[in-house]
Amino acid sequence: MLAPSISATCFRPATQQSHPARIPPSAVVVTRRQCRAAIQAKAATGAPVDTDKVVAVIKQCIDKPNSVPAPVVLDAMLQLESQKLPVDGWQDILQAPGTHWKLVFTADDKQVQAAKKQKPNKGGIYFPLAACQKFDGTRLDFENGVFLGPLAFLTFNGPYAMKGRQLQFDVVSMNIGIGPWRFSIPIKKNAKAVADMDPQ
């Protein structure tokens, strides 16, 4: 969980060199209906998940936003999460120098719970604005915000800690940019120290 209000989130590297490779047509499920039906059928029967197909759905969502229905994306994310795949090395990827992560898709807790119970739901949304995160592994400081091209931005930053698949952070300042002007506004004096964080 990357933030209290976000239960399922899909990011992609915003740097060109880290952008995931485009998916060849043969790697993508033929139709959206077939894709969702296959994922839900495996969830209902407890059958092993075809990780390659599930990852292909998520990569298509990242490579071509809005090309896959939101419920299908959320189903794929939940199926992939259920596999408890090894996380070795992911922290190094997340903190790679110069890498920014763009928010592509997000779903709230109600949508996630409905999807897990296979109830009708909107499945989340493709985030409409340019929202990016970066993690500085040297200073253990993250920055997360929304950018309106060269005109303006609003970001928040603070310390963070990671443990396994979990991330915990504390927001200490808000940063505003309008044209050439930049402002940083402290919003919390007693931030939790990294050493005191305990991601669960």
C-alpha positions, 0 to 999 in steps of 0.5 A: 500500500503506497498511501492510506487512500490507495489500495491498488496502484499501478506505476511505470518508470517515467524515464525513457530508459526504464520504460517497459518494453512494448508488448507484442500482439501475440503476448496479449489476451485476444479480447478483454472479455476473455481475459477477465473471464479467465482471470475470474475463473482461476480465482473462483477455482483456486487454479494456478494463475498464468503469471505471464498473461496477467503481467501482459494485461498490466503491461498493456494497461501501462503501455497504452492507458485506457486500452484495458477496462479498469475491472480487468486491470484490477483483477489482474493486479489482485491475481498477481499480488496473490502469487506472493512473488519474490521481491528481491531487488525491487527496492534497488529498482524503485530507488534507482538514481534519476528514476521517476515513477508515473502513476497510471492506475489506482483503485480505492479500498471499496473497489478492491474489496468488491473485486476480491468478492467478485462483485460488480465494481468500477475497478478503479481509474486511469489517473488523468493527470501527470502524477509522479513519485521518486525515491532517494535511496541515499537520503531516504526521502520520497517526493510525490506530486502532480505536474501541469507541464511547465506551468505548475506543480504540487508535491509532497515529500518526507522520509520513508522506509521499506520492508519486503512488500511494504512501504511506510512514509511520513509527509513533512513538507509541501512544495509549490511551483508556479512558472519560475517561482518555487515555494516549500512549506513545512507542514509537520515539525516532528516527523517520524524518523526512518529508524522509528518506522516499522512497515507491516 
